[in-house]
Amino acid sequence: MKRTLCNFLFLSFISFVLISFSCHKDVTQDNVKPDISFKKIALEKYKTNISYLYSPDSNYVACYRKETMDESNGDPQLKFFIYDISGKKIVFEDNLRSEKLLWLDSDKLEVKKRPEMITKDSKTNAEMMGYIYDIKQNKKLPLQNVTDDDSIKLK
């Protein structure tokens, strides 16, 4: 009799657990769909050779693909976007002849470009050298402390 009661209680408990799990819904906060990963977005945009550069505080990530120079591609591009991880959205995107991406701080990304032609005007040269994208201000800022010698280093 004791064994029958124990079996009954055990089977009742298992049945309760199975029924509870089968009725459980995958509910998200405020019925918002879960985030599509920035890695999935990067894969859709760039297909292969994708790299990720996280901001110092890991609130943002620059997802990029740098093309390689070869006979068929004499002008390789750097394609990238900045993804706000907590906001779950792309905040900036660009495609240019670039050499380097570097986080200066948690919300400023430095983009160094390959200059096309050096001029006598240092301001024009600085603009051709790249920019700093400020996420908080949502705008491109000029590079800091750019000299004519920097153009030689990027070649």
QUIMO-V594639 format. One line per field, one symbol per residue. ss: DSSP state (2 for helix, 1 for strand, 0 for the rest). phi: phi as a letter, one per 20 degrees, with the letter a starting at -180 (. if undefined). psi: psi as a letter, one per 20 degrees, with the letter a starting at -180 (. if undefined). Layout:
ss = ???
phi = ???
psi = ???
This chain:
ss = 02222222222222222222222000002220000002222222220000111100000111111100010010000111111100001111111101111111100111111000000002222222211111000011100000022222220
phi = .fffffffffffffffffffffefdeddfllefffegffffffffdmclecccefgemeccedbcdfeebfececfdddbbddeffelbedabbbbecdbdbfebfccdededefebedeeffffffffqbdeeffelbedffeledffffffef
psi = gghggggggghggggggggghhipqnprpkkpqqppqhhgggghgifrlpqpoqrhjkhqpoprpoqqpahinimqqopqqppoghilqpiqqrornqhqppphaikpppoproqgppriohgggghhhbrppoggilrpqqqqlprhhhhhhi.
